[in-house]
Structure formats: structure tokens, C-alpha cells
Amino acid sequence: MADFKGKCIIVSAPSGAGKTTIVKHLLQSIPSLAFSVSATSRPSRSNEVDGKDYRFLSEENFRKRIQANEFLEWEEVYPGRFYGTLKSEENRLSGEGKHIIFDLDVVGGVNLKAHFGSAALALFIQPPSLEVLAGRLRNRSTETEDTLAVRLSKASSELKFAGQFDKIIINDNLEEACQQSGIWIKEFLNT
């Protein structure tokens, strides 16, 4: 982050724990935040917009960008499904004079925290239980029982990373989780 003088907020969670909803709330309530658009090789969902929700890349294009060292961090989250943070995104946001907020998978969050160190506040959004998480994923209607089983297995292992984050928020009440996240972020940005 050669020219960037702001701070970074990293929000990570197992899929379905509510991190994207919380990030959207934070962007509306804290005007000094700018959203880092992650790249992914997964297909877009019907409500997602390329360049706003994600930068949707083909698997081949994603792999070429990995080889070209264009990512701050990346991970193959599921076989053939890559997610990552492009260096160009950091460069884009550095000119806006705002603090960057990242919505990332758990390993990506750990990697970015290591990259930014004390310039970043890393929040881990934890579901109340795996059973509640399964219900949330089912309610999305984007999962088959097979993909649901894969996501729940991954979530179980991702929960073990919670201790590597600065703050843990158990999302059993979305309004309270949003409020607590905002309090911690505002404290961090003012220090």
C-alpha cells in the first residue's frame, strides 16, 4: 500500500454467516468506508452485478492473473472456484481517500490481516451454530444438498480460524451484529 494512508477493515466468515449483509450495512452507516470488490471465478447470482458485487472472471482468466502476480491474496475456496483481491483494486481505492472494507472468505481474511498488520481491523462473523448456518444456506435456494454438505464441512473447519481475527461477532441477531461491528470499526478508525 505504497500511497494508501487509510486503514482497512476485513470482514470474514463462513459462507452464509451474514458477512455481506453486515458489510452492506457498514457501507451505508460509515461514509468513510470504500468497498473492495473481490474477484471470483464462480458464476454470478441473479442479483449480482459485475464490478459492483464481484469481478467475475473465468477460471482460465483467474489462473492467468495468479501467474501474473496480480493478486494481494487469492484462494481456491472450492475446486475450480477461486476468490481473491486484485492489486488493481487496492490501487483504485487508494485514490479515493477512504478506508477500505473487504468482504472475504476466512483464509483470505487471515492472509490480508498478515499483509496489512496493525493498519487493519479483522472481524470474524460467526454463525450461532452449524445448524443455523445450514438453515440460512438452504433459505438462499442456491445450494443443492451436495453443495450444502461441502459448504457446511468447510464452515466447520473455518470456525477454527476465529482466534486469528481481532474481534469475533456471533451473528444470532443481525441488527446487534451490525451495531457491534460499527462500534468496533468507528473506534478503530478514530485511533
Secondary structure, 3 states (H helix, E strand, C coil): CCCCCCCEEEEECCCCCCHHHHHHHHHHHCCCEEEECCEECCCCCCCCCECCCEEECCHHHHHHHHHCCCEEEEEEEECCEEEEEEHHHHHHHHCCCCEEEEEECHHHHHHHHHHHHHHEEEEEEECCCHHHHHHHHHHHCCCCHHHHHHHHHHHHHHHHHHHHCCEEEECCCHHHHHHHHHHHHHHHHCC
